């Protein structure tokens, strides 16, 4: 697995672990994957030196 795919997998894991106020999952797996798919590989590559998977997941969770 390359660096971008590893990064995507880490962000996906965080999204799937996110809970709402009731303790329910915020996203289904398909919804989380769809949200993550909005990020292009070149965007992830450009941000790798500056962003952690947690940073990216936090931004996506605000959407």
Helices and strands as residue ranges (DSSP letters): H 3-17, H 29-37, H 41-47, H 53-62
